[in-house]
Amino acid sequence: MRVLSPALRLLLLAAADAFSPISIGRPSTILHGGHIGSGGMADTRNPDTIQHEDPRKSISAAPSFEEYLKQRANEGTTAATAPPKPIAEGDFDATAAISAMETSQTKTVGDIASAIPDLAPKPDQSYAKNDGFTAMGNAVSLQASDAPGPANVAWISDLSVDGALSSLTIFNGPLSDVPHLIQRCFINEGMLHFFLDVRPRAYGAHDLRDADGNYPGPETLGRKAFEYSGARKDYDTKFGTEELISLLDDTVAKLEGVTKNPGLGDEGLSELEKVTLGPLAVDISMPLTSGNVDSIIGLREKVASMWLGWATDDSHAHRPGAPVNSQYVYDTKYRQNCYGALLDKYVGYFGQADGAKLAAADSGPLDEAYVGGGS
């Protein structure tokens, strides 16, 4: 794992202020003696049910994930809210496009919840469309969940901004080496900007890959070159397979009017993007057409299904002990870097204030620490 440079530390410290607006009225998840899982870390998400004579001090039993999804859906449909404001118009209306993606993504999260029984909602980090959270005047919906037990999913953010953004973020816990998954669609001025990344869980020096796909060897990196090469081989063998590569390539080839945005080895990437992008990241822009929207929805569903297959495959579990602890340390720093990279993107999309709030909400609580396993 690369050590954060002083410049990156300063950036992340300055960006941390963005978390303040989003957490107003919502308790922090800093550790205060939570349940200790088998990995030796505290799960701060699961307090006991308490009935107190003062209702404000009571803690009711948490709903099932399916019940929670239904509850949120009902809130969104029964509230008297203003109609969503389309940000762009083209061959396919932006509001209709985001609505279609939102419907598809809700089904995807439902499939994940059905396959991972210990996945549970995180109401304190979730927002319904009638909660008053907006970005550029458009309603924000974010359904957050996690599974700190055996499935060990650290964070899922099912995010939608009416007429502008549809995003699914999945960060895995340290009990396995299953890749993180990022899927994001942003619509503006008749263009659909699509990003997808199946992110490795170990540093493989992908940011040092040159334009020809070559990596520095021992003459440059010393013995670390072999460590990084091993991490790349593990990822390519388990996850970055020909099946995934063909799926990505074939879908992109069918899209209309595609232009590729800077990727690994290209100029124009920020330092945080370089250290967080995976080797198969797709970052493209295209006209907003019904055909492109349908193809992107299909790709998102298929890749999410592949992730679910990996997440429910016990062969990807780490051995107890040092591998889990090392993964936890790596993931903690990596998620901080991911937040910094996302902050830049969302500020560019929605302006400083709204972008910072949205990046904080989508990234999840970075002060939450658990390994799970016995939670």
C-alpha positions, 0 to 999 in steps of 0.5 A: 500500500502506498503511503499518503504523501504530505500533499494528499494528507493536507487535501484529505484534512481540508476535505474532511470539513465536508462531512459536517453539513451532512451529519447535522442531527445524525449521531456519529458512529465513532466507537463507544464500546460496541459489540466485538466481532471475531476479528477483534474490532467493534461493530458500532451498528447494532444496539440492543432494543430498549423501551424507555418511559421517555419515547425519545430514549427508546430504541426500537427493533430495526426493520428487515431490509425488505421492509426498509426498502418498502418503507422508503418507497412509500415515503417517496411516493406519498410525500407531496414533493415538487416534480423533479427538474430535468437537468438536460434534454436530448433524444432521451429525457434526463429525468426519464433516464435517471428514473429508469436507472433508479428502478433498475438499481433498486432491483439490484440492491434488492437482489443483493439483500435477498442473497446476503441475509445479514445486509441491513439498512443504515437509516442514520445515513439514508435520505428519502426524496422528501427529506429536503436533501437536494443537489442543484435543486434536485431531490436526492435519494440515498439508501445506505446499508451494510453487513458487518457479519459474515458477508462483511459488506462495509458500505452500500450506497444506492444514490439517485439525484433526480434528472442528474445522477444514478450511482451504486457504491459498494465497499467490502469489509476486510474479511475477503478480497472481493473487489469494491464496485463503483457504478456512476451515471451523470447526465448534463447538457444532453450527454451521459457520463458513465463510470464503472470500476471493479476496484482491486483490494491490494495495491498492484502499482496500476497507477504506474502503468505506462501508456503501453500497459507496462509496469516498472520492474525490480530495477525501479521498485526493488522487491516491491515489484514482485509484491505488486506483480502478485497482487495484479495476478491475483486480481486478474485470475479471480476477478479481472477475467476475460469474461468481465473484460469481454463484457465491458469491451462488447458493451462499449463497442455498441454505444453510440458516439462514445468518447473516452475520458482520461484513464490510467497512464493518461495525462489529466488524472489527479493524484487521488484518481491515479491511486484509486482507479482499477485497471479495468475502469471504464470512464466514457461520455456519450449522447443521451439516447434511449439505446445508450441508456438501455445498454448502460443499464444492462451493463450495470446489472450484469457487473453487479450480478458478477460482484454478488457472485464473488461476494457470496463465494467463500473461496474469496475469504481471507485466512484469519489473522494477519491477512484480515488486519492488513486488508483492514489497514489498506481499506481504511486508507483507500477509502479516504483516497476514494472520498477525496477523488469523489469530492473533486468529481461531485464538486465539479458536477454540483458546485462546492456546497452541494457537491461536498455534501453529496460526496460525504453522504455517498462515501459513508462514515469514515470513522466506522471501524469493524472487521466483523465475522462474528457480529 
